[in-house]
């Protein structure tokens, strides 16, 4: 995957991780006027709105630190619009998946952490 961005690589890796954990992937890169949701997935109980953040191992801060309160609010508004368009019986949940990779090698994972229920409405 030469030339792939850290963000795109992180989203591919996160989607694989979720599939391997038994989640159904409902969508990716859902966009509206409020913002974007990287991955929408579901299990038996939850519809999960996932923000994926990727950084190289030598970054000065953890990927999760980029999910600011303002970003969380944009994601929540986007999720509410998605749910208005796609009625859903499952409980919504907001997760963050942080992917740390080797510098210059966005598909070489050093760590992947799934932060379930990272924030909420």
N, C-alpha and C positions, 0 to 999 in steps of 0.2 A: 504494500500500500504506500508506495512512494508518493511524497507530496501531500499526504493527508494531514489535515490540521489536528491539533490537540483536541479541540472541541468535538470534531466529527469522530475522531478515533474513540474518545471517551464515551460518546453516545452509542457507538457500535458495541464497545465492550460492556457498557451498562445494560444494553438490551440483551446481549448474550447471557449476562449474569442473571437477569430477571427471568428469562426463558428457562434457564437451567434450574432456577428456584421454583418453577411451576407457575409463574405468572403468565397470563394471556396478554399479549401486546395489542392494545386497541388503537394506538396511534403514535405518531412521532412528529415533532416540530409543528404542533398545532399552533396556528397564529390567528390573532384577531387584533382589534384596535387597542386592546389593553397590553398585549405582550405575547409571549410564546411559552409553550410548555414543551420541554424536550421529549419526554416519553409519558404516555398514558397507558397504564397497565392495570390489570385486575386479577384478584384471586377470588375465592368464594365469598369473602366478607367485605373487601374494600375495592374501590376504584382509586387508583394511586396516581397522583400527579407528581412526576419525578423531575427534579432539576438535577442535571448532571454537570459537575464541575471537574475539570481536569487541570493538572499542573505537573510540571516536571519535578523530579525528586529534588533538584537544587533550587526550587522556588523558595522565596522568603516567607511565604505564608501558606496555610492549608487551603485546599480548594473550597472547603465549606465556608470560609470567611468571605467569599465573594457573594454569598447568598444573603445580602443585606436585608434589613427590614423593608426597605422600599421595594426591593426585588420580590420579596415574599408577598407583599401586597399586590403587586402586578400579577403574580402567578395566581393568587387566590381569585382576583377579579376575572382572569382568563379562564380559570377552572369553573367559576360560576356561570360564565357564558357558555362554556362547553356543556355543562350539565343542563342548562336551559335548552340547548339545541339537541342534546342526547340524554333524555331522561334515564335515570339510573337508580335501581333499588339499593345498590351497595353504598355503604358509608364512604365518603371521600376521605382521603388521607394525603398528606403532603410529605414526600420523602426527598432526601438529597442523596445522591450517589457521588462520592468523591473518588476520583481515579488519579493515582500518582504513577507517573511513568518515568522511564529513563530519559534523561535529556537528549533531545534530538531523535528519539525513538518512540513516537506516540502510541504504538501498538505493543510496546514492551512494558507490561504492568509490574510496578513495584508493589503497589497495594490498591485494593478496591474496598471501600467501606460503604455499606448501605445504612444510612441513618433514617430509620423508620420513624414516621410521625415527628419529623424534624421541627415543624412549626404548624400552626393552624389558624383558623379564622378567629 
